[in-house]
């Protein structure tokens, strides 16, 4: 009898029962390589973006701090030029008061005394207003000379005090905040024993030009 169950020629190439068709291995390798390259690119871009973000945040923080310092400096030292000009008025008032000694003032007529009293009151009020805005007067008589705060005008022979001591104040100095608004004009003693070196302060004030200041001479 004829075997009608015989397999057709096309069936010879059919996959065995239960077996799944497998894609070529070369295609799998290419796809995996593409995925790995994509992951590497995304990771690199993520790291670059993170670095840019951190840099931007750091720049913003630095800008904020600089702005705060500038605002504080403008608040504390913005009137420096104006205050320096006002000091001339204070100096003239002081010279007017120093022109007459105590004896002459006692013998002066009542009108003159009233005028001098008015000048004294005006000078005190002026100094109070300056101090309200951070400007303070200092007279460093008896202190050790410090070029950061004092300007030497001449020397005075005085063996009773250590050499380098301020023996006379020609013109008072002024501070604005922690900076020197105007150094004091002084006469320095010479001829006495050498003064012991003073230890410098860790945090020294700064003058208007931004240079470091020593510990002596502050009001």
Secondary structure as GFF3:
##gff-version 3
##sequence-region A 1 219
A	DSSP	three_ten_helix	9	13	.	.	.	ID=ss1
A	DSSP	alpha_helix	25	77	.	.	.	ID=ss2
A	DSSP	alpha_helix	80	98	.	.	.	ID=ss3
A	DSSP	alpha_helix	102	107	.	.	.	ID=ss4
A	DSSP	alpha_helix	110	132	.	.	.	ID=ss5
A	DSSP	beta_strand	135	138	.	.	.	ID=ss6
A	DSSP	beta_strand	150	157	.	.	.	ID=ss7
A	DSSP	beta_strand	166	171	.	.	.	ID=ss8
A	DSSP	beta_strand	173	176	.	.	.	ID=ss9
A	DSSP	beta_strand	179	182	.	.	.	ID=ss10
A	DSSP	beta_strand	184	190	.	.	.	ID=ss11
###
